[in-house]
Amino acid sequence: MRSGDLARYLLDFGWEEVLLPGRRQASDIPADPLLAGDLSSMAQALAQCQRCRLSKGRTQVVFGVGNPRARVVFVGEAPGAEEDRQGEPFVGRAGQLLNAMLRACGLARSEVYIANIVKCRPPGNRDPQDDEAAACLPFLKRQLALIKPEVIVLLGRVAARHLLGLTAPISAFRGSWRRWEGVAVLPTFHPAYLLRNPQAKRDAWEDLKQLVAKLQGGSPSEGATAPGNAEIVL
């Protein structure tokens, strides 16, 4: 009998001190998510967050997904309708394109970590407002502190504005390496933008080649040995 089946069996018979696999006792979950020592307990502490108006219309908090020790973290702007329904970032059409982008870099989705500036869906998929982003940004920063990635890839202008303070159009600084808290940061187009503007996929592929070169230990300006070309992989 698997441990999860045994735990449920004991609960059915009235045992009250059974902890299901993947669950933490309430006493192990900090009241303040920023005090969490790992992503799992932080996600549970944030599950009932009411810190901004976005909590009123969400189905659930979309915390983040992926490898808690990822070398690369991808950061978007906010969950959409499908993400709000499933509780996982980038699972709609933009997520499918992001998966293709990862495969083009030789990366599996399970190898990286994916999160957003805000963790609740804005109504009508509008951009997060400044106070909403300000309320949620400390939690993203805590996630990044726990993961300790080598590279952060910012997907789109909203992510770049709130993490780096850049207000120019994304086309003005995409593919240009920055640093945040000592971590290399690469801004590029959001996959949703690429779906609307497929002509930008070639530029996005050039950015991704820089990412691959960085992970391979070379200079980003030297290019990368990644498969395919922009038209095929994206």
N, C-alpha and C positions, 0 to 999 in steps of 0.2 A: 504494500500500500504506500503510495506517495505521501510525502509529509503534508501536502496541502489537503489531500483526501482525509488523512488521519485527523488533522486539526478540525475539519468540518464535522467529522464523525463525533469527535469529543464534544464539540459545541452542541450538536444535536442532542447529546445525552446530558446536557446541563452543566458542563464544565465551563467556568467563567474566566479562567486564567489562561486560555489558549490564544496564542498569537499566530495569526495566519501568515504564511510566507509573504515577504514583501511589505508587511504592515509593521508599524511601530506602535508601541504602547503610547498612550496619550502623554505620559510623563516624559517620554523621549523626544517629543516634538516641542521645540521652543515656541513661546508665545510670539516672539519677534523673529520673523524669517531671516533677518539679517544676522542673527546669532547662530543660525544653523551651521553645523559642521560638515554637512554633505548635501548634495543636491536632492536626495530623496526626502530627507526630513524638511528641507526648505520648501519643496513642492507641497508637502502636506500642510505645512504651516501657512502657506499662501492660498490654499484651496478655497477659503472663505473670505478672501480679501475684499474689503469695502473702502479702500483708500481713495477712490475717485469715482466719478459718475459712470464710468464704463461698466462698473460692476452691476449696475441696475439692469442692463440689457443683455448681459452675456448668458450663455448656457453654462459655461465653465471656464475656469482659468486655463489658459494654454501656456504652460510653464516653459517647456523646452524639451528637446529629445536628443538622444545620442550618447556618445561615449563620454563618461565623466572625466576622462583623462585625454580628451581629444587634442591633437596637435593644432587643429583648425576649428574655429567657431565661426559659423555664418549667422549674421544678424540682419533680420528684416525689420519691417516697421510695425506690423500688427497682424493679428489673426484675421482671416476672412470667414465667410459663412461656413465653409466646410471644416476649417480648422476649429471654429467654435463648436461645431457639432461633434467632431471626433476628439477634440482635446489635444491635438498634435499640430505643431506648426508645419506649414508648407506641405499640405496633402492634396490640394486642389490642382488646377492646371499649372499654376506657377510652381507648385511643388514637383510636379512631374518633370517640368523643364529643369528645375534645380537638380533633380536626380540625374538627369541626362548630363548636366554640367559636371556633376561629381564623377560620373562614370568616365567622362572625357578626360578628367584629371587623374584617372586611375584610383579613385577613392570610392569606397562604399558609404552609403548613408550612415551605416552603423559605426563608421570610423570617426565621423565628425560630430560636432554638436551644433544644433540649430535652435535659435531663439529669436525673439523679437524685442523691439524697444518697449512696447506695452504688451501685456499678457491677456487683455480682454478685447473683444472685437468692438471697434468703434461703429456706431450706427451708420448704415449705408456704406460701409467700407471707406468712410472719410479718413483723412489723415488724423493721427492723434493730435489733440491740442496740447499746447505747451505745458499746461498744468497737469494734464494726464500723463504726459511723458515724464515730467518731473517727479510725479508720485511713484512711477514704476521704475525709473532708471536705477535707483539704488539696488534693486533686486537683480537687474541684469549685471550690474557691476559686481555684486556678490557672487553671482554665478561664474563670472569670468575669473574672479579671485580664487574660487574653488577649483575650477578646471585648469587654470594656468596654461592657456594655449600658447603656441609659438606664433600663431597668426590669427588675426581677426579679419574676416571678409565682410565688409558692410555692403548690404544689398540695397542700393537706391539712396536717393537724396535725403529721405526722412531719417534713416538710420545714421547717415553721415552727419546730418545737422545736429542730432541730439547727442551723439557720442563724441563727435569731434568739433562741433560748433561751426561747421562749414555751411554757408548759406548760398553759395553759388550753385548754378545748375550742375547736376551730377556729371554731365559731359565735360565740364571744365576741369575736373580733377580725378575722374575715374582712371584707374591704372597707375595712379601716382601714390607711391608708398608714403605712409604717415606712421606716427608712433602714438600710442596711447598707453599710459602707465607702463612704459618700457616694452610694450608689445607691438610688433609690426602689424600695421593695419593697411588693408588694400580695399579701397572703395571701388565698386563696379555697379553695373546696372542691375536693377531688380528684375527677376525673371518675369514678373507681370508686365514690366515695360518692354521686355524683349518680345513677349507675345503680341503686344500692340505695335511694336516697331521692329519687325524681324531684320531690317537692314542693319540694326545695331548689334546683331549677333556676332559679326566679325570682330568688332571692337571688344565685345565681351570675351571672345575666345582669346584675344591677345592678352587681356587681363588674366585669364585663367592660366595661360602659359607662364606668366610671371609667378603665379602662385605655385605651380608645379616646380619651377626652377628654384624657388625659395625652399620648398620642402625637400628638394634633392640636394640642397646645400650649396647651390651655385648662386651666381649673381642673377637677380631677376631680369636684368637687362640682356642677359645672354640667351634668353629663350628657354625652351624646355623640350624634353623628348616625350611628348604626350601623343597619344594616337589620334589619327583623323585630321580633319580640318574643320573650319567654322561651319561650313554648310552641312557637313555630315553629322558632327557630334552635337550640334545645337539645333 
